């Protein structure tokens, strides 16, 4: 089955729970890239690594994933004295996680030999993460990419090229067109040089916070990453290009960011927009209990798809009915993320079916549902 969806997911418990609650038929078409986040304290990295692996096994053990361990300092040793990077990859393999390691040009160059060695030993290939900066000089980037693969004797057919455009929030039409053109040019060059196993384009329009939305208000934020990806896929019709985003989390999210004045909010993905329902500061009024009212607002909105659509939708319904806890910020990351992952994976499957039936990419883009 073709991989349709390659979201980039922060390696925190609630985000991983959201992956694990995807229906199996949709999970099979997805290959999330999961990032290990740098802990608050440098001396906690070994503990964070073990927790990361344990949570992958606990919450989404059957999900194939790309694993980015860029947060691990290159020279840090694990509990057995071996380099921590290799220790974590060996641990993931030992507990049965179906993973491929990740490398990018923004990673420490000396890690290449070590990550490519893990890819050989693991036998499932490698994900090469390409940033927007790498697209500025596509010929040089492709040449260096091919040199690395050749020097490590990695077959391109086992390599996933993931173009990570990062945040698209605030970009105008010209900037989005430029990002699309750069992605197209790079993919065309790369696929001419080698037949890579998978290519995907990832971006996110999710705002960093809700300050632009009135308290107890609602806003729709255009999912600019979707038409951008459709445009790339249309221009490269002979190459399958998977879609990716950052779910409902801003690309620059950091575990070190303290939510000192967080607002209650529900992020609910629709065909063309992220719908953000804002409450008010969790330090004020009834605090987390306002999520009961927020859930009622979501359930009454035309975009709500019913409690049977996903785990996240069912939680919204039950919260609106006062049948369960109002939860906390982590709860609503899981709820919002699960709805988003299920909705997007379903949307991509519909798009693929329409293309397979003979519908043109232009017609598909006009529908985009």
C-alpha positions in Angstrom: 0.0 0.0 0.0 1.2 3.5 -0.8 2.3 5.7 2.0 0.0 8.7 1.8 0.7 10.6 5.0 4.0 11.5 6.7 3.2 13.9 9.6 6.0 15.2 11.9 5.0 14.5 15.4 6.6 15.6 18.7 7.6 12.7 20.8 5.4 13.4 23.8 3.0 11.0 25.4 -0.3 12.6 24.3 0.9 13.0 20.7 1.9 9.4 20.6 -1.5 8.3 22.1 -3.2 10.2 19.3 -1.2 8.1 16.7 -2.0 4.9 18.5 -5.8 5.7 18.4 -5.9 5.9 14.6 -7.9 3.1 12.9 -5.7 0.4 11.5 -6.7 0.9 7.9 -5.5 4.6 8.1 -2.4 3.9 10.2 -1.2 1.5 7.5 -1.1 4.4 5.0 0.8 6.7 7.4 4.5 6.8 8.4 4.9 9.6 11.0 8.3 11.1 11.7 8.6 11.2 15.5 11.0 13.7 17.1 12.8 13.2 20.4 12.4 16.5 22.1 15.3 18.0 24.1 14.5 17.8 27.8 14.5 20.8 30.1 17.8 19.8 31.7 20.8 18.4 29.7 21.5 15.8 32.3 18.0 14.3 31.8 18.6 13.2 28.2 19.2 9.6 29.0 16.0 9.4 31.0 14.1 11.2 28.2 15.4 8.7 25.7 14.2 5.7 27.7 10.8 7.3 28.3 10.5 8.1 24.5 11.1 4.5 23.6 8.8 3.2 26.3 6.0 5.5 25.2 6.4 4.4 21.6 6.0 0.8 22.7 3.1 1.6 25.0 1.0 3.9 22.9 1.7 3.0 19.2 3.6 -0.3 19.1 2.4 -1.4 15.7 2.9 1.9 13.9 5.9 2.2 11.5 7.7 5.5 12.2 10.7 7.5 11.2 12.7 8.4 14.4 14.7 11.6 14.6 17.1 11.5 17.6 18.8 14.8 16.6 18.3 16.0 20.3 21.0 13.5 21.5 24.5 15.1 21.8 26.8 13.1 19.5 29.4 12.2 22.2 26.9 11.3 25.0 27.3 7.8 26.3 24.4 5.6 27.4 24.1 3.6 30.6 26.1 0.7 29.2 28.9 3.1 28.2 28.1 2.8 24.5 27.1 5.9 22.5 23.6 6.9 23.6 22.4 7.4 20.0 23.1 3.7 19.1 21.9 2.6 22.5 18.5 4.1 21.9 18.2 2.7 18.3 19.1 -0.7 19.6 16.5 -0.4 22.4 13.8 0.5 19.9 14.7 -2.5 17.7 14.8 -4.7 20.8 11.3 -3.8 21.8 9.9 -4.4 18.3 9.3 -0.8 17.1 9.1 -0.7 13.3 11.3 2.3 12.6 13.7 3.9 10.2 16.4 6.4 11.4 16.4 10.0 10.3 19.3 12.2 9.1 19.4 15.7 7.8 22.0 18.2 6.6 21.3 20.3 9.7 22.3 17.3 11.9 25.9 17.0 13.1 27.9 15.9 10.0 29.9 13.3 12.0 26.6 11.5 12.7 26.1 10.4 9.1 28.3 7.3 9.3 26.6 6.2 12.6 23.0 6.8 11.4 23.6 5.1 8.0 25.2 2.1 9.9 22.0 1.9 12.0 20.0 2.0 8.8 22.0 -1.0 7.4 21.7 -3.0 10.6 18.0 -2.3 11.0 17.3 -3.2 7.3 14.3 -0.9 6.9 16.0 2.0 5.2 16.5 5.7 6.1 14.5 9.0 6.1 16.5 12.0 4.8 15.0 15.2 6.2 15.5 18.1 3.8 14.9 21.6 5.1 13.8 24.8 3.3 17.4 26.0 3.4 18.6 22.9 1.6 16.3 23.8 -1.3 18.0 27.1 -2.0 20.9 25.3 -3.9 19.2 22.1 -5.1 22.0 20.9 -7.4 24.5 21.0 -4.5 22.1 19.4 -2.1 21.3 16.5 -4.5 25.0 16.0 -5.3 25.9 15.8 -1.6 22.9 13.5 -0.9 24.0 11.1 -3.6 27.6 11.2 -2.5 26.5 10.2 1.1 24.3 7.4 -0.2 27.1 6.0 -2.4 29.7 6.2 0.3 27.5 4.3 2.6 26.2 1.9 0.0 22.6 2.7 0.8 20.2 2.0 -2.0 18.0 5.0 -2.8 15.0 2.7 -3.1 15.2 2.3 0.7 15.5 6.0 1.3 12.6 8.4 2.1 13.1 12.0 1.1 11.1 14.2 3.4 11.0 17.9 2.5 10.3 19.8 5.7 9.1 23.3 4.8 8.4 24.1 8.5 5.9 26.8 9.3 3.9 28.4 6.5 1.9 30.6 8.8 1.9 34.2 7.7 3.3 33.5 4.2 1.6 35.3 1.3 0.7 33.8 -2.0 4.0 34.7 -3.6 6.0 33.0 -0.8 3.8 29.9 -0.9 4.3 29.7 -4.7 8.1 30.0 -4.2 8.1 27.2 -1.6 6.1 25.0 -4.0 8.4 25.8 -6.9 11.5 25.0 -4.8 10.0 21.7 -3.7 9.1 20.7 -7.3 12.6 21.6 -8.6 14.3 19.6 -5.9 12.1 16.5 -6.2 12.6 16.6 -10.0 16.4 16.7 -9.6 16.5 14.1 -6.9 14.3 11.6 -8.8 16.3 12.1 -12.0 19.5 11.2 -10.1 18.0 8.2 -8.2 14.7 6.4 -7.8 14.0 7.1 -4.1 11.5 4.9 -2.3 9.3 7.7 -1.1 9.1 11.5 -1.4 6.9 13.7 0.8 6.3 17.4 1.3 5.6 18.6 4.8 4.5 22.1 6.1 2.2 23.6 8.7 0.0 26.7 8.8 -0.9 26.2 12.5 -0.4 29.4 14.4 2.0 29.5 17.4 -0.7 30.8 19.8 -4.2 32.1 19.9 -3.5 35.7 20.7 -5.0 36.8 17.3 -8.4 35.1 18.1 -10.8 37.0 20.4 -11.5 35.4 23.8 -14.3 32.9 23.6 -14.2 33.4 19.8 -13.5 31.3 16.8 -11.2 31.6 13.8 -10.5 29.5 10.7 -6.9 29.2 9.6 -6.3 28.1 6.0 -4.4 24.9 5.6 -2.0 26.3 3.1 0.1 23.1 3.2 -2.7 21.2 1.4 -2.9 23.2 -1.9 0.9 23.6 -1.9 1.3 19.8 -1.8 -1.5 19.3 -4.4 0.3 21.7 -6.7 3.6 19.8 -6.3 1.9 16.5 -6.8 0.1 17.8 -9.9 3.4 19.1 -11.5 5.2 15.7 -10.8 2.4 13.4 -11.9 4.8 10.5 -12.6 6.1 10.6 -9.0 4.1 9.7 -6.0 4.4 12.5 -3.5 3.1 11.9 0.0 1.6 14.7 2.2 2.8 15.8 5.6 2.1 18.4 8.3 2.7 18.9 12.0 -0.7 17.9 13.1 -2.2 20.6 15.4 1.2 21.7 16.9 3.3 24.6 15.6 6.6 23.3 14.1 8.7 25.3 16.5 7.1 23.9 19.6 9.6 23.1 22.3 9.1 21.1 25.5 11.0 23.9 27.2 8.3 26.4 26.5 6.3 27.0 29.7 2.6 27.5 29.3 2.4 30.1 32.0 -0.8 31.8 30.7 -2.3 29.2 28.5 -5.8 29.6 27.2 -8.3 26.8 26.8 -8.8 26.0 23.1 -10.0 23.2 20.8 -8.3 22.8 17.4 -10.6 21.0 14.9 -9.4 20.3 11.4 -11.8 20.7 8.4 -11.3 20.2 4.7 -9.6 23.5 4.0 -9.1 25.1 7.5 -8.0 24.5 11.0 -10.9 25.7 13.2 -9.7 27.1 16.5 -12.3 27.6 19.3 -10.8 29.8 22.0 -11.8 30.0 25.6 -9.9 32.2 28.0 -7.0 31.9 30.4 -7.0 28.7 32.5 -6.0 30.8 35.5 -9.4 32.6 35.3 -13.0 31.8 35.9 -13.7 28.1 36.0 -10.3 27.1 34.6 -10.3 23.7 32.9 -14.0 23.2 33.3 -14.6 25.7 30.5 -13.7 22.8 28.2 -17.2 21.5 28.7 -18.5 24.7 27.1 -15.9 24.7 24.4 -16.9 21.1 23.5 -20.5 22.2 23.2 -19.4 25.0 20.8 -17.5 22.5 18.7 -20.3 19.9 18.7 -22.8 22.6 17.5 -20.5 23.9 14.7 -21.2 22.8 11.1 -17.7 21.3 10.8 -18.2 18.7 13.6 -18.4 15.2 12.1 -20.1 13.3 14.9 -18.9 11.2 17.8 -18.2 8.1 15.6 -15.7 9.8 13.4 -12.7 9.4 15.7 -11.6 9.0 19.3 -11.1 12.7 19.5 -14.6 13.4 18.2 -16.1 11.0 20.7 -14.2 12.8 23.6 -15.6 16.1 22.4 -19.1 14.7 22.5 -18.7 13.2 25.9 -17.2 16.3 27.3 -20.1 18.4 25.9 -22.5 16.0 27.7 -20.6 16.3 31.0 -20.0 12.6 30.8 -16.3 12.8 31.5 -13.5 14.9 32.8 -12.7 18.3 31.2 -9.1 17.1 31.0 -6.0 19.2 30.9 -3.8 20.7 28.1 -2.2 17.3 27.4 -5.7 15.7 27.1 -6.7 18.2 24.4 -3.4 17.7 22.5 -4.4 14.0 22.2 -8.0 14.8 21.4 -7.3 17.5 18.8 -4.4 15.6 17.3 -6.3 12.4 16.9 -9.2 14.1 15.1 -6.6 15.8 12.9 -4.7 12.6 12.0 -7.9 10.6 11.3 -9.4 13.4 9.2 -6.3 14.1 7.2 -5.5 10.4 6.5 -9.2 9.9 5.4 -9.0 13.0 3.2 -5.8 11.8 1.5 -7.3 8.3 0.9 -10.3 10.0 -0.8 -8.0 12.2 -2.9 -6.0 9.1 -4.0 -9.2 7.3 -4.9 -10.4 10.2 -7.0 -7.1 10.4 -8.9 -7.2 6.6 -9.5 -10.7 7.0 -10.9 -9.4 9.4 -13.6 -10.1 12.8 -11.9 -7.5 15.4 -12.7 -5.4 17.0 -10.0 -7.0 20.3 -10.9 -10.5 18.9 -10.2 -9.2 17.3 -7.0 -7.8 20.6 -5.9 -11.1 22.3 -6.5 -12.9 19.8 -4.2 -10.1 19.4 -1.6 -12.3 17.6 0.9 
